[in-house]
Amino acid sequence: MKLFGIDFGKLILAPMAEISDAAFRKISRKFGAGLVFTQMVSADGALKNNFTTLRYLSFARNEKPIGVQVLGNDPKILGPAVKEILKFNPDIIDLNSGCPVSKVTSNNMGSSLMDDPKHLGKLINSMVKSAGSTPISVKFRLGKDLTKINIIESAKAAEDNGAAFITVHVRTSTGKYDERPRYEWLNKVKEAVKIPLVANGSIFSLEDALYVKENFNVDGLMIARGALGNPFIFQRFNTFTEKGFDPGPPDLSLVKETLFEHINLLKLEFGEILALDKAKKHSIWYLREYNGITKLLEKIFAVKDLNSLYELLENHFNKILSGFYPEEDRAIIQEKFFKRVLFWLLEDNYKILSKTA
């Protein structure tokens, strides 16, 4: 389905703080993401032309179609902020009504907006009036907790006030990422509203994407953590939906080529010093499903510059290719990743980190 010039038949890359930078967006678009988002920006920051906010709002033509997700709770600020954001010519502007992080919800933003659907409607209405022909979308969770699931009321408030489509992450705010995804609510939401519905939450693989697409009445799929180190999922999904077969996981040579391209893009965007820590994180994500990830974790945090990182990775890829590393229980690594994307910071990994401290 195509709407607003966007192909909802392709996976959408979610906005992710500290991750959805230009480098990641370009790689995702290269492999077939139908729509990408900038990092979340503050409505107040957009209105005041805050330097960091303006940097987040900047994007290249080859990243389009692209959406901007905005954070705010005051219609008098959100409306004018939308007008400022429009100067950057995004394809979509999204209201964040789903972030469960306490520093966001404690300021009555993010998923806390769902506590008052009437006020939420005013926010959306203000954005829609300022947006002109640019679509306004809203990203939700199911509600505050399992005793207060009010996604239906919130979705209706979005539709009644002019939202073009909604995205629903199928967990509650307090459940964060520990709760099981409750996909069954997608059908209930779809029955309640006529605007397009995009599903989000625990889509880590092609199989996950196809399960949600084929079993629940949604118009599109949004992927977040499942794209970390795995931009190839966009291509695999497109190939399957368009040609009927799965091309399978990428060759190691493609993983290496893509990771090095990703690091080069980070260097161009942030400079060598700021890019280094980002490059380390992405390197681990790209390589987490291969034998030798434990050895990489032991060494990568001690690396002091990008040239040394390239050398470490070149050597690591060669060892993977030659079968040098013993078999690892990759299911354990994946389980840790599901629990926390920075899985190497989990308590049981302290000994690994202390070796490089």
C-alpha positions as CSV (number, residue, x, y, z in Angstrom):
1,M,0.0,0.0,0.0
2,K,1.3,3.4,-1.0
3,L,0.3,6.5,0.9
4,F,1.8,10.0,0.9
5,G,4.4,8.7,-1.5
6,I,5.5,6.1,1.0
7,D,5.5,2.4,0.4
8,F,3.9,0.9,3.5
9,G,4.5,-2.6,2.0
10,K,8.2,-2.2,3.1
11,L,9.6,-2.1,6.6
12,I,9.8,1.2,8.3
13,L,12.9,2.1,10.4
14,A,11.8,3.4,13.8
15,P,13.2,6.5,15.4
16,M,15.9,5.5,18.0
17,A,17.7,7.9,20.3
18,E,21.5,7.9,19.8
19,I,21.1,5.4,16.9
20,S,18.9,6.8,14.1
21,D,21.6,9.1,12.8
22,A,22.3,9.8,9.1
23,A,24.7,6.9,8.8
24,F,22.2,4.4,10.0
25,R,19.4,5.9,8.0
26,K,21.5,5.8,4.8
27,I,22.5,2.1,5.3
28,S,18.8,1.2,6.0
29,R,17.6,3.0,2.9
30,K,20.3,1.3,0.8
31,F,18.9,-2.1,1.8
32,G,15.3,-1.1,1.2
33,A,13.7,0.5,4.2
34,G,10.4,2.1,2.9
35,L,10.7,5.0,5.4
36,V,13.2,6.1,8.0
37,F,13.0,8.5,10.9
38,T,15.4,10.9,12.5
39,Q,16.1,10.7,16.1
40,M,13.4,12.1,18.4
41,V,13.6,15.9,18.6
42,S,12.2,18.3,21.2
43,A,9.3,20.6,20.1
44,D,10.7,23.3,22.3
45,G,14.2,22.8,20.9
46,A,12.8,23.1,17.3
47,L,11.0,26.3,18.2
48,K,14.1,27.8,19.8
49,N,16.5,26.6,17.0
50,N,18.5,24.6,19.5
51,F,21.8,23.5,17.9
52,T,21.5,19.8,18.8
53,T,17.8,19.8,17.6
54,L,18.8,21.4,14.3
55,R,21.5,18.8,13.8
56,Y,19.0,15.9,14.4
57,L,16.7,17.5,11.9
58,S,19.2,17.7,9.1
59,F,19.1,15.0,6.5
60,A,20.2,14.4,2.9
61,R,18.0,14.0,-0.1
62,N,19.0,10.3,-0.5
63,E,17.5,9.5,2.9
64,K,14.0,10.4,1.8
65,P,11.3,9.4,2.4
66,I,12.0,10.4,6.0
67,G,10.0,11.3,9.0
68,V,10.7,13.4,12.0
69,Q,9.5,12.4,15.5
70,V,8.7,15.2,17.9
71,L,8.4,15.2,21.7
72,G,6.2,17.7,23.4
73,N,3.0,18.2,25.5
74,D,1.9,21.8,24.8
75,P,-0.3,22.5,21.8
76,K,0.9,26.1,21.8
77,I,4.5,24.8,21.3
78,L,3.9,21.8,19.1
79,G,1.9,23.7,16.5
80,P,4.7,26.4,15.9
81,A,7.3,23.7,16.2
82,V,5.8,21.8,13.3
83,K,6.1,24.9,11.2
84,E,9.8,25.1,12.0
85,I,10.3,21.4,11.2
86,L,8.5,21.9,7.9
87,K,11.5,24.1,6.8
88,F,13.5,20.8,6.5
89,N,10.9,19.3,4.2
90,P,10.3,15.9,5.9
91,D,7.7,13.5,4.5
92,I,6.1,12.7,7.9
93,I,6.0,14.4,11.3
94,D,5.3,12.0,14.1
95,L,4.2,12.7,17.7
96,N,5.9,10.6,20.3
97,S,3.2,9.2,22.5
98,G,5.0,6.0,23.3
99,C,8.4,6.6,24.9
100,P,8.4,4.8,28.3
101,V,11.7,6.3,29.6
102,S,11.1,7.9,33.0
103,K,12.9,11.2,32.3
104,V,10.4,11.6,29.4
105,T,7.2,10.4,31.2
106,S,8.0,12.4,34.4
107,N,7.7,15.5,32.3
108,N,4.3,14.5,31.0
109,M,5.6,13.6,27.5
110,G,6.0,10.4,25.6
111,S,3.7,7.5,26.7
112,S,2.3,9.7,29.5
113,L,0.3,11.6,26.9
114,M,-2.0,8.5,26.7
115,D,-3.2,9.1,30.2
116,D,-5.3,12.0,28.9
117,P,-6.7,11.2,25.4
118,K,-8.6,14.5,25.3
119,H,-5.5,16.5,25.8
120,L,-3.7,14.2,23.3
121,G,-6.3,15.1,20.7
122,K,-5.6,18.8,21.2
123,L,-1.9,18.2,20.6
124,I,-2.5,16.3,17.4
125,N,-5.0,18.9,16.2
126,S,-2.5,21.7,16.8
127,M,0.1,19.8,14.8
128,V,-2.3,18.9,11.9
129,K,-3.4,22.6,11.6
130,S,0.2,23.7,11.3
131,A,1.4,20.9,9.0
132,G,-0.5,21.7,5.8
133,S,-0.2,18.8,3.4
134,T,2.5,17.1,5.4
135,P,1.0,14.0,7.2
136,I,1.0,13.9,11.0
137,S,1.3,10.4,12.6
138,V,1.3,9.3,16.2
139,K,3.4,6.5,17.8
140,F,1.8,4.8,20.9
141,R,2.2,2.0,23.4
142,L,-0.8,0.0,24.6
143,G,-1.2,2.2,27.7
144,K,0.3,2.8,31.1
145,D,0.3,-0.8,32.3
146,L,-1.8,-4.0,31.9
147,T,-4.5,-2.6,34.2
148,K,-4.8,0.6,32.1
149,I,-4.7,-0.3,28.4
150,N,-6.3,2.7,26.6
151,I,-4.9,2.3,23.1
152,I,-8.4,2.3,21.7
153,E,-9.3,5.7,23.2
154,S,-5.9,7.1,22.2
155,A,-6.1,5.8,18.6
156,K,-9.6,7.3,18.2
157,A,-8.4,10.6,19.5
158,A,-5.6,10.5,16.9
159,E,-8.1,9.7,14.1
160,D,-10.7,12.2,15.2
161,N,-8.1,15.0,15.2
162,G,-6.6,14.4,11.8
163,A,-3.7,11.9,12.2
164,A,-2.8,10.3,8.9
165,F,-1.8,7.0,10.5
166,I,-0.7,5.5,13.9
167,T,2.0,3.2,15.0
168,V,1.4,0.9,18.0
169,H,4.2,-0.7,20.0
170,V,2.5,-3.8,21.5
171,R,3.7,-3.4,25.1
172,T,2.7,-1.1,27.9
173,S,4.8,1.8,29.2
174,T,5.7,0.2,32.5
175,G,6.4,-3.1,30.7
176,K,9.1,-1.4,28.6
177,Y,10.8,-4.3,26.8
178,D,10.4,-7.0,29.5
179,E,6.7,-7.6,28.8
180,R,5.7,-10.1,26.2
181,P,4.3,-8.4,23.0
182,R,0.5,-8.4,22.9
183,Y,-0.1,-8.5,19.2
184,E,-3.8,-9.4,19.7
185,W,-4.4,-5.7,20.4
186,L,-3.5,-4.8,16.8
187,N,-6.8,-6.4,15.5
188,K,-8.8,-4.5,18.2
189,V,-7.2,-1.2,17.2
190,K,-7.8,-1.9,13.5
191,E,-11.5,-2.5,14.2
192,A,-11.7,0.8,16.1
193,V,-10.2,3.2,13.5
194,K,-10.1,3.5,9.8
195,I,-6.7,5.2,9.4
196,P,-3.7,3.0,8.6
197,L,-2.1,1.0,11.4
198,V,1.6,0.2,11.7
199,A,2.8,-2.5,14.1
200,N,5.9,-2.2,16.2
201,G,7.6,-4.4,18.9
202,S,9.7,-7.5,18.9
203,I,10.3,-7.7,15.2
204,F,13.8,-9.1,15.1
205,S,13.8,-11.3,12.0
206,L,12.1,-12.0,8.7
207,E,10.0,-14.7,10.4
208,D,8.8,-12.2,13.0
209,A,7.9,-9.7,10.4
210,L,6.0,-12.2,8.3
211,Y,4.2,-13.5,11.4
212,V,2.8,-10.1,12.3
213,K,2.0,-9.2,8.7
214,E,0.2,-12.5,8.0
215,N,-1.7,-12.9,11.3
216,F,-2.8,-9.4,12.3
217,N,-4.7,-6.8,10.4
218,V,-2.0,-4.2,10.0
219,D,-1.1,-1.9,7.1
220,G,2.7,-1.7,7.8
221,L,5.5,-2.8,10.1
222,M,8.1,-0.7,11.9
223,I,11.3,-2.2,13.1
224,A,13.7,-0.9,15.7
225,R,16.1,-3.1,17.6
226,G,15.8,-5.8,15.0
227,A,17.7,-3.6,12.5
228,L,20.7,-3.1,14.7
229,G,23.6,-4.8,12.9
230,N,21.0,-6.2,10.6
231,P,20.0,-3.7,7.9
232,F,19.8,-6.8,5.7
233,I,16.4,-7.5,7.1
234,F,14.9,-4.8,4.9
235,Q,16.2,-6.5,1.7
236,R,15.2,-9.9,2.9
237,F,11.6,-8.8,3.6
238,N,11.3,-7.0,0.3
239,T,12.6,-10.0,-1.6
240,F,10.2,-12.3,0.1
241,T,7.1,-10.1,-0.3
242,E,8.0,-9.2,-4.0
243,K,9.4,-12.5,-5.3
244,G,8.2,-15.1,-2.8
245,F,11.5,-16.4,-1.5
246,D,14.0,-15.6,1.3
247,P,17.5,-14.9,0.0
248,G,18.8,-15.9,3.5
249,P,21.3,-14.3,5.8
250,P,24.0,-12.2,4.2
251,D,27.4,-13.5,3.3
252,L,30.2,-12.6,5.7
253,S,31.8,-10.5,2.9
254,L,28.6,-8.4,2.7
255,V,28.5,-8.0,6.5
256,K,32.1,-6.8,6.4
257,E,31.5,-4.4,3.5
258,T,28.4,-3.0,5.1
259,L,30.0,-2.5,8.5
260,F,33.0,-0.7,7.1
261,E,30.7,1.5,5.0
262,H,28.7,2.2,8.1
263,I,31.8,3.2,10.0
264,N,33.0,5.5,7.2
265,L,29.6,7.2,7.2
266,L,29.8,7.7,11.0
267,K,33.3,9.2,10.5
268,L,32.0,11.6,7.9
269,E,29.1,12.7,10.1
270,F,30.7,13.0,13.5
271,G,34.5,13.1,12.9
272,E,36.9,10.4,14.1
273,I,36.7,11.1,17.8
274,L,33.0,11.1,18.2
275,A,32.5,8.3,15.7
276,L,34.7,5.9,17.6
277,D,32.3,4.8,20.3
278,K,29.4,4.6,17.9
279,A,31.5,2.5,15.6
280,K,32.3,0.1,18.4
281,K,28.7,-0.4,19.3
282,H,27.6,-1.1,15.7
283,S,30.6,-3.4,15.2
284,I,29.4,-5.6,18.1
285,W,25.8,-5.6,16.7
286,Y,26.9,-6.6,13.2
287,L,29.0,-9.4,14.6
288,R,27.0,-10.6,17.6
289,E,25.7,-13.7,15.8
290,Y,29.1,-15.0,14.7
291,N,31.6,-17.1,16.7
292,G,34.2,-15.0,18.3
293,I,31.9,-12.3,19.7
294,T,33.2,-12.9,23.2
295,K,36.8,-12.4,22.1
296,L,35.8,-9.2,20.2
297,L,34.2,-7.9,23.4
298,E,37.4,-8.5,25.3
299,K,39.4,-6.3,22.8
300,I,37.2,-3.7,21.2
301,F,36.8,-1.4,24.2
302,A,40.5,-0.9,24.5
303,V,40.7,0.5,20.9
304,K,41.7,4.2,20.9
305,D,41.2,5.2,17.2
306,L,39.4,4.2,14.1
307,N,42.5,2.9,12.3
308,S,43.1,0.5,15.2
309,L,39.4,-0.5,15.0
310,Y,39.6,-1.3,11.3
311,E,42.7,-3.4,12.0
312,L,41.0,-5.3,14.8
313,L,37.9,-5.9,12.7
314,E,39.9,-7.0,9.6
315,N,41.7,-9.6,11.8
316,H,38.4,-10.6,13.4
317,F,36.7,-11.2,10.1
318,N,39.6,-13.3,8.8
319,K,39.5,-15.5,11.9
320,I,35.7,-16.0,11.5
321,L,36.3,-16.9,7.9
322,S,39.1,-19.4,8.7
323,G,37.0,-21.1,11.5
324,F,39.6,-20.0,14.1
325,Y,37.0,-19.3,16.8
326,P,35.4,-22.1,18.8
327,E,31.6,-22.6,18.6
328,E,29.8,-20.1,20.9
329,D,26.3,-20.4,22.3
330,R,24.9,-17.7,20.1
331,A,21.4,-18.2,21.6
332,I,22.7,-16.8,24.9
333,I,24.1,-13.7,23.2
334,Q,20.8,-13.2,21.3
335,E,18.8,-13.6,24.6
336,K,21.0,-10.9,26.2
337,F,20.5,-8.6,23.2
338,F,16.8,-9.0,23.4
339,K,17.0,-8.0,27.1
340,R,19.3,-5.0,26.4
341,V,20.8,-3.9,23.1
342,L,24.0,-2.9,25.0
343,F,24.1,-6.5,26.2
344,W,27.8,-6.3,27.1
345,L,26.9,-3.9,30.0
346,L,24.7,-6.6,31.6
347,E,25.9,-7.5,35.1
348,D,27.1,-11.0,34.1
349,N,29.4,-9.4,31.5
350,Y,31.3,-7.3,34.1
351,K,34.4,-9.6,34.0
352,I,34.7,-9.0,30.3
353,L,34.5,-5.3,30.7
354,S,36.9,-5.2,33.6
355,K,39.7,-6.7,31.5
356,T,39.7,-3.6,29.3
357,A,38.9,-0.9,31.9
